[in-house]
Amino acid sequence: MNTGLGVDPDILIVLATLVTIFAFSSALAGWVSGRLAPVATLSLGIGIGLFAFVHMQLPGGLTPVAIPLAFINVAAMILGN
């Protein structure tokens, strides 16, 4: 099933997860050291926005179980299975 952009939603879920995790860790590190991290904050917003986009595009919405399954499906795509 494709989203409005013609990209597999599993790929978008994996990208959103990775961007959000890396951005959150960077924003947290900036906050702990007392520095402003505008790029990390922007990236965090992009990752969350991508999750919202995927949630709106999927017929049943995005469920917590869909995230690990998306990683498995993308790994299977990469490995050619």
C-alpha positions as CSV (number, residue, x, y, z in Angstrom):
1,M,0.0,0.0,0.0
2,N,1.4,3.4,-0.9
3,T,0.9,6.7,0.8
4,G,0.1,10.0,-1.0
5,L,3.8,10.4,-1.9
6,G,4.0,6.9,-3.6
7,V,6.4,5.7,-0.9
8,D,5.9,2.5,1.1
9,P,4.6,3.5,4.6
10,D,7.0,1.0,6.2
11,I,9.9,3.0,4.8
12,L,8.4,6.2,6.2
13,I,7.8,4.7,9.6
14,V,11.5,3.5,9.8
15,L,12.7,7.0,8.7
16,A,10.4,8.7,11.2
17,T,11.6,6.5,14.0
18,L,15.3,6.9,13.2
19,V,15.0,10.7,12.8
20,T,13.0,11.1,16.0
21,I,15.4,8.9,18.1
22,F,18.5,10.7,16.9
23,A,16.9,14.2,17.2
24,F,15.6,13.5,20.7
25,S,19.0,12.3,21.9
26,S,20.7,15.3,20.4
27,A,18.1,17.7,21.8
28,L,18.5,16.1,25.2
29,A,22.3,16.4,25.1
30,G,22.0,20.1,24.2
31,W,19.5,20.7,27.0
32,V,21.7,18.9,29.6
33,S,24.8,20.9,28.6
34,G,22.8,24.1,28.7
35,R,23.1,24.9,25.0
36,L,20.4,25.6,22.5
37,A,20.0,22.9,19.9
38,P,17.8,24.4,17.1
39,V,18.7,21.8,14.4
40,A,17.9,19.0,16.8
41,T,14.6,20.6,17.7
42,L,13.7,21.1,14.0
43,S,14.6,17.5,13.3
44,L,12.5,16.3,16.2
45,G,9.6,18.2,14.7
46,I,10.2,16.7,11.3
47,G,10.3,13.2,12.7
48,I,7.1,13.7,14.7
49,G,5.4,15.3,11.7
50,L,6.4,12.3,9.6
51,F,4.8,10.0,12.1
52,A,1.6,12.1,12.0
53,F,1.6,12.0,8.2
54,V,1.9,8.2,8.2
55,H,-0.8,7.9,10.8
56,M,-3.2,10.0,8.7
57,Q,-2.4,8.0,5.5
58,L,-2.9,4.5,6.9
59,P,-6.5,3.3,6.9
60,G,-6.4,2.0,10.5
61,G,-3.9,4.6,11.7
62,L,-0.5,3.9,13.1
63,T,-0.4,1.4,16.0
64,P,2.6,0.6,18.3
65,V,2.9,-2.9,16.8
66,A,3.4,-1.3,13.3
67,I,6.7,0.2,14.2
68,P,8.7,-3.1,14.8
69,L,6.9,-4.7,11.9
70,A,8.0,-1.9,9.7
71,F,11.6,-2.5,10.6
72,I,11.2,-6.2,9.8
73,N,9.6,-5.4,6.5
74,V,12.2,-2.9,5.5
75,A,15.0,-5.3,6.4
76,A,13.3,-8.0,4.3
77,M,13.1,-5.5,1.4
78,I,16.8,-4.7,1.7
79,L,17.8,-8.4,1.9
80,G,15.6,-9.2,-1.1
81,N,13.3,-11.5,0.6
